[in-house]
Amino acid sequence: MIALIEVPFNSAGTDSGVARMPAALADRGLHDMLGTVTRHPITVRGAVAERGEHGFLAEHALGAMVDDVRTAVTRAWAESRTPVVIGGDCPVMLGALAAHPLGLVFVDGHEDAWPPSDATSGEAADSELGIALGLVAAPPPLGRLIDPGRVLVLGPRDADELEAAGVPRVGSLVRMHDAEWLARATSDDLADAVRQTAARASGAWWVHIDLDVLSTAALAAVDYPQPGGLDWHELDAVVDAVLSVPGCRGASVVIYNPDLDGGAAAARIAEFVARIGALLEE
């Protein structure tokens, strides 16, 4: 059965925007769609829109949130349930990686390995993959959480932005297929890529899905839209292929800002999360 872990975290240090994603999905019937679940709502503590010593906004809340998600994921596994973590923001995935050494299938429109600086937003949502790989320093309990050989990145389309800013790409460290590859990949292509990652992680892996892998036409209510991306049918097919590979220990789904569309997309996203839950229970 599924353990639903709801994390109203916004790495900008506010309780608005993406922090309202879990409540928006609940309002559109997510709990009923998932069927028999246990719920582990997380209370975000100490979020303030001020930078900490590592350069991140809401640093104290970031560390506390990751620790709380780690505890909830560990509890779900102890109860023989599969955790599905709903953000909020991208760094919620770090709690799962902190809970146990896993492989990672990272589906995202961005590489998310920016170092925080005065020239960046200071949001850990720009940096969670860099944090997990130990490329970006972050507050405790964070440090390097995963070996690069256990990571598969699917869907980024921000190469030009990274090159213009002089930010190193992560593709030289991890296996990465960009948005163009993802759009034309067959189900066999995707399953083979996931199997290779799972094999490097003793068959146990986590899938993280940032909804900004979708196009603006498919989902406009994200804070940092960019050209290109998948439609909903394509993303459903990606998830079907990825989760056809045994060994997935859980999932995180993040980045929907219901403030931008009055909750209009929440029902479709709730259906998508329920689809993931059903696939994980097969």
Order of alpha helices (4+ residues) and beta strands (2+ residues): beta-alpha-alpha-beta-alpha-beta-alpha-beta-alpha-beta-alpha-beta-alpha-alpha-beta-alpha-beta-alpha
